[in-house]
Amino acid sequence: MNYVILAILIMTIIFKLGGVILQHMHSFRLRMMYESYLSLNTMGIIGMILFFNFFMDFDTIYPWIFLAVYALYTLIIATSYIYKVHVLSLEDLEPNLWLTLMDGIFLCFFLYFSKQYFGVLSHLFYIYLVLISILFSQKKSLYFSSFVSLCYVVLVTLLDVKDLFSFNAVINILLIFLLGYVLSSLITEINKLESRMGYICEDLENKNLLLNEMICKDFLTNLYNHKTFYLYYKQFIQRSCDHKESFSVAMLDIDNFKKVNDTYGHLAGDLILREVSSLILANIQQNDIAARYGGEEFAIIFPDPIPKKSIETCEKIRTAIETHPFDVDGQVIKVTISGGVAGGIFKKPHHKQSKLLEFVDQLMYKAKMAGKNKILFSQELLVISD
């Protein structure tokens, strides 16, 4: 029975070490692992109670006072954690060096009160050394080797100073330093590998973002391309159905663009497309979706359910383009746009999705027929229910 309880105690400490290792493997799970760590602290206290109760026969109350102090210490740490996380909402849960060194002092007290089993339980120093080396992986492991060795020396001296120069004591001190050196080298290499992997992941993420941008955007204008526009358009239709909210769509077309290409060349036409796109981006909101719909035609989705704001934005774009000096080979030319704007609300996501676009396209066509350089809009909200 006694050996079973001893095994439970040692396994509790090993599980506590495992909890701390996991705690620092993934920062996004830090809170959960820290809570597990505190739970394992409580298990450690229960293990000590069982050990003192079944293995030890004390004629003083000091061991139980020590156990009460350790329980209070754990309670303070747990309370501090709860205050930081649930009251102050802090994200920094890095371990405290001084509190971790206190764990070593508590371990010395425990081993002192369990001196009858010191030969077996002294190996807990190795577990403790691994624990603090992992917790403070950015620091030198040899520093902690020195601290653990000092604890070991003090404890052996208190038990019997003559044992300090025994073969077992000297070997244990040397092994502690050797373990510290091995851990220091290993953790350094792991940190280098982690740093390299972090760089590779960051580089891969940046390349994925660049690739995604290349797929989603038009190379010439830096606006969304035709395919991406329709993906967003379908999303807004679904949102309109789910939340019973309207959104607006605008279609804009550069006036007489073919004449510009024929007169000044396609490179000049590309320059105008880029500058017009820049003026569109400069006058829309962050949540608005602007795309090159095709050729010299542009489309904008306005999430705002108030169509009036969409109309005002399109007028700002039209005015900005009309007053902008387009410099083509040292010659300033005038460029204008025509367009249509309308708001719509969808009742069903899969019925006549193109109806709103067709309606806006007709408004743009009428603006062209009415003399160009104007934005036509619908006062009424288009309800698409079938």
N, C-alpha and C positions, 0 to 999 in steps of 0.2 A: 504493500500500500504506500509506504513512504517513497519508494522509487518511482511509483506512478505520479505522485504529487511533484517530485523533483523534476520529472520529465515534462509535466505540464508547465511548471515554472520556466524551464529553459525554452520550451516551445513558445511560450508567451513572449519572452524577450526577443526570440528570433522573428516572430510575427510582427512585433513592434518595429524591428529593424526593417523588415520587408515593407511595412506600411510607409516608413519614411522614404525608402528607395522609390516606391511608386509615387509618393507625394511629389518628388522632384523630377519624375520622368516626363510628365506632361503638364505644363503650366495651366492649361485650360481645365484640368481636373484637380487643380490644387486644393480648392475648398473641400471637395469630397474626400480627398486623401488626408487632408489635415484633420477632418472630423474623424476619420478612421484611426488616425494616429492618436488622437485624444481618447478614443474608445479603448485602444490598446493600452494606453497608460492606465486606464481604470482596471483593465484586466491584469496588468502588472501588480497593482495594489492588492487585488483579490488573490493573486498567486502568492504574494508575500504573506498575506494573512494565513493562507493555508500552510505555507512552509513553516512559519513561526509556530503555528498551532500544533502541527503534527510532528515536526522534526525537533523542535527546540523546547527545552524546559528551562525557562528563565526564572531566576530568583529576584529579578528587578523588573521595573516597569519601563526602563529606558528604551528597549527595543520597540515597545508599543508606542511610546512617545515619538520615537523616530518615524514609525509608520504613520502616525497621525499627522506629523509635520509634512511628510511626503504627500499624503492625501490632500492636505491643505494647499501645498505647492501646486499639485495637479489641478485642483479646483480653481486656483488663481489663474493658471495658464488658460484653462477652458473658459473662464469668465472673460478674460482679456480677448480671447478669440471671438467670442460671441459679441462683445462690445464693438470690436473692430469691424466685423463683417456685417452684423445686423443693425448696428446703430450708426457707425461712421461710414459704412459701405466702402471700406478700404479694400483695395485689390492686392496690396503688398503684404504677403503672408510669409515672407522669408524668415527662417529660423533665427532666434536670438542667440548670439555666441555665448553670452554669460549664463543664460538659462541652460544651454546645452552643457556647459562646464559644470553647472550645478548638478546635472544628472550624474556626472562622474563622481562628485562628492557624495551624493546619495548612494551610489553604487559602493563606494568605500565603506560607508556606514553599514550598509546591508551585509557586506562580506565580513565586516568586523563582528557584527552580532551573530553571524553564521560561521564563526571561525572553526567550528568543529568540521565543517565541510569545505574549508578554504581551498584545499588541494584540488577539489573538483570544480567549485564555483569560481575560482580565480580566472578560469578561461573566459568568463563573461567580460573581462577586460578587452579581449580581442574583438568580441562582438561590438563593444562600445567604441573601440577605435575605428572599426569599419563604419559604424553609424555616423560618427562626427566627421569622418573623412568624406563621406558621401554628402552629408548635409552642407558642408562648406568646401565644395569641390574646387572653388577658385583659390583657396588658401593652400599653404604647404602642409602636406600630411605629416611631415616630420615634426612640425610644431605640436601637433596633437599626440604624436608618439612620445614626445618629451613629457607632455602633461600626464598621459596615461602611465608612463614609466614612473613619474614622480608619485602618482597616486599609489602605484604598486609598492614602491619603496617605503612610503609612509606607512602603508598598511602592514607590510611585513615587519617593519620596525616596531609598530605598536603591538603586534602579536608576539614576536620574539626577535630581538635585535640580532641574535646570533644566526638566525636563518637568512639574514640579509646577504651573507657571503657564502651561502650554500650553493651547491651546483644547480639545483632547481631554480633558485631565485635569479641567479646570473643568467641562466639560459632563457628564462622567461623575459627578462629585461632585454636581452639581445634579440629575442624573437619579436618583441613589440616594436623595436626599432626597425628590424628587417621588414616586418609587415607594413610599417609606416612608409618605408622607402618603396616597397612594391606598389602600395596603393597610390603613392604620389606619382610614380611613373605611369601607372595604368590610367589614373584619372586625367593626367596631363594629355596622354594620347587620346583618350575618349573626348576630351574637350576640343582637341584639334580636329578630330573626326567630326564632331558635332558642328563645329564652326564651318568646316568645309561643306558638310551636308546642308547647313543653313544657307550658305552662299549659293550652292547648286539649286536648292529649292527656290530661293529668291530669284535667281537668274531664269529658272524655268517658268516661274510665275510671270515675270516681266515679259518673257517671250510669248507666253500664252495670251497675255493681255494684248500684246502687239498683234499677234495673229488674229485674235478675236476682232480687234479694231479693223484690221485689213479685210476681214470677211464681212463685217457689218457696214463698213463705210465706203463711200465713193472716193477713189484715190484722188481725183482732180479737185473736188470741192470740199472734202472732209465732212460732208453731210452723210447721213445714213443713205444706204442704197435702196433701190426699189424693193428688193426682197425683205430687207429689215423693216422698211416702212409698213409692209403688209403684216408682218408679225406683230408689230406694235398695234396696228389698226385692229387686228382680231382680238388682241388683249383688251383694248378699250371697249370693243363691242361687248365682250364678256363681262367686263366691269359694269358697263351700262345696264346690262340685263340683271346682274346680281344686286346692284345697289340703287337701281332706278335713277341713275344720274345721266345727264347729257354731257356731251363733249362736242367740240367744234373741229371742223376740217377746213383748211384753206388750200386752194390751188393757185399758184402764181406762175406766170409765163413771161419771159423777156420779150418785149415788143420788137418786131423787125430784126430778130436775131440772124436770120438767114442773110439779110442785107449786110449786116456787120461782117459775117464770115466771107461773103463774096467781095466786099470792099477792102477789108483789112487783113483777111486771111484767118485761118483756123487758130493760129497761135494767139492772135488778138482775141478771138472768140473764147479761147480757154482762159485768158487773163480776165475777161469780163465775167465769165462763169465763177471764177475763184473769188473775185471781189464782191460780186452780188451775193454769193454764199456767205462771205464774211459779214456783210451788212445784215443778212437775215439772222445769223447767229448772234450778232451784237444786239439785236432788238427783241429777241424772244426770251422767255423765262427758262430757268434751268430744267423744269419739268416738261417743257414743250418738246415735241419731236419734229425735227426738220429733216427733210430728205430730198435728194435729187430724184425726182420721179421719172425723169427721162429727158434726154436732150437738154433743152433750155427751160424745162418745166420743173417746178418745185412744189412740194406738198408739205403742209405743217399740220400736226395734230395738237390741239389745245385741250388739255385735261380740264381746264376751268369750266364749270357748268354754266357760267354766265357768258353768252355769245358776244355781248357788247365789248368785253375785254379783248376777245379775239379780233374783232373788227378794228378796234383801236390799234392793236399791235400791227395788223396788216397795213393800216394807213401809215403808221410810223415807218414801216419797211419801205412802202411805196415812195414816201417823201424822201427817205434817206438815199434811196437809189436815184431818184430824180435829181437830187441836188449834189450827188457825189461826182467829182471830176474823174472820169475814166481816161487815163493817159495811155494812148496807143501810139507808140513810136513818136513821142513828143507832141502828139495832137490830142487835144481833149475832145472827147465825143460825149454826146448825151445818150443815156440809156434809161428806159422806163420799163415798167412792168404793168401787166393787167392781171386781175385775179378775181376769184369768187370765194366767199366765206359763208358757211352755214353750220348751224348746230343741229344735232340729232340725238334721239334717244331710241334705243333698241329694246323691244319687248322679248324677242327670241334671238338667241345668238346665231342660229343657222339659217335665218330667212333674209334673203335679199341684202347680203352684206355690202354689195357694191352700190346700193341705191343712194346712199349719202354722197359717195364719191361722184356718181353720175350727175347728181343734182348740183354739186359744187362745180363740176366741170362745165355744166351748161351755163352757170352764172359767169364763169370766166370767159366762155365763148361770147356771151352777150356783152361783156365789158369790152372785148376786142371789137365787136361790131359797133359799139357805141362810141368809138373814137380812141380807144386804148388809153393807157396811163390812168387807169381807174380801178377801184375795187368795188364790186357789187356784192351785196350781202342779202340774206333772207331775214326778214323781221320775225318770221314764225319758225318755231322749232319743228324740225321734221321728225314725226313719230313713225317709226318703222315697226309694225306689229305683225305683218304677214309676209 
